[in-house]
C-alpha cells in the first residue's frame, strides 16, 4: 500500500513526493525511499498514572493486536526513575488479578516486589528496562510520550507530546487559549533545543467541554488535535449546547483559512486507554492513526505525521489517499470488506459562505461560553460517494476539503451508542490561502 501523489503540507509549502519541510521545520522523507503504512496509538495510560495495568502488559496487548507503534503517555510523568504501587492499586481502578496475570506473563523473576501481606508493593519497570522486550526493527516501536495535564480554572486542558526526551511540567495560563499555547510552546522549545522532532497535539477538546472551536482556531501553535478519542467520557458527539468534534474541526478550520489566513488543523484518532480488563470504560483498540513512513523509527513516524502523511481511523482501513494539486483531485481507495457498505462524504467550506454566527443561550437566555452556532455553509457536505474508490475534484472555490468515510459495520468496541467504523483524511486544497511565514 502506498500513497498516490501524496501531498505533504507545511506552512506555505506543498510538494508532490519531494523532500519538503513540515510545520515544525523538520525535513520530510526523501522521495526515493519506499514508504508503507504503520498503525499506532499515541494516547495510552498505565499504572505510572491512572491506567490499571502494568506497562509491559499494555505493550504486549498492542503488539499482539497488530499495532506497529505505541506511545505510553501518562499524566505529567515519564516512565523512568523509581516508582512503586501497592498491590491493590490496579484493582481499585477496575483491574482483575493484575499481579497474577503480570507474573504469569513475565515470570516471578521479572516482577519485583517489597513488603509483606497487606503491604505488598510492586516496582513499575521503566521504559528503558522493558522496551527491548518488545521492540524489533521494522516490526514494533515504543515512543516516549507524556500527557501534559493542565487546566484553566475547572476546565481541563491536556496536550500530548510524543517523542520527547524530558518531562514537561504544565505551563498554566491566564485563559484556555493561553494555557494551550504555553504548553505547545514548551514542547516546541524542547524540540528545538534537543534538535528532535516532537509531536504535540491537543487532546479531547470536548472533555469537560473545555475548548471551543474558536479557541482551537486562535491558538495558531496548535496544528493537531483528536478528531476521535476512544474514551467514553470525552463527549465526542457534543450535546444540545455543545458542538460535536467534527463541527469543531470545520468551524476552526474555516476561521483559520478564511479569516486568519493560517494553516488548518489535522485530526488524529487515539484510544486514550486506561482500562485493560474487558471493554468497559476507556479500553484499547478503538482509534488509531495510520502513518505513511519509510521507516519504523520515532523521528520518521513523527516527521511523517507532521508532514500530513497519515489518516485517522476507528476501523476503516484505506489502501491510499492521494491529492494532486495540479489536477485538484482528491482520490481515496478503501480496503473494503465483504457485505460492508462505505459512504464517503467530502466536506469543506467554500468562498461566499454565510459568515454569520450567533451565541448559544442557556434556558434563561444568557450566552454560554461554548462554540457559537454557524451557518450550514461552514463544513458542508460538498459531495457524497459510495464504493471503494471515491474521489472529488476541487473547483478552486473551496477553502479546504476533507473526507470522512463511514462504514455500515458496527464498531467492535464502541465508545458511544450505535457507533460504526470510520476514517478521516486530512484537509487539502488550502495551501494557496495562507500567509507564509516570511510575509
Beta strands, then each sheet from edge to edge (+ up, - down):
strand 1: 7-10
strand 2: 13-16
strand 3: 36-41
strand 4: 69-72
strand 5: 84-86
strand 6: 113-114
strand 7: 121-123
strand 8: 141-152
strand 9: 155-162
strand 10: 199-202
strand 11: 224-229
strand 12: 266-270
strand 13: 288-293
strand 14: 310-313
strand 15: 318-324
strand 16: 329-334
strand 17: 342-350
strand 18: 357-358
strand 19: 373-374
strand 20: 380-386
strand 21: 391-393
strand 22: 398-410
strand 23: 420-424
sheet 1: 1+ 2-
sheet 2: 10+ 9- 8+ 4+ 3+ 13- 14+ 23- 22+ 17- 20+
sheet 3: 5+ 7- 6+
sheet 4: 11+ 12+
sheet 5: 15+ 16- 21+
sheet 6: 18+ 19-
end
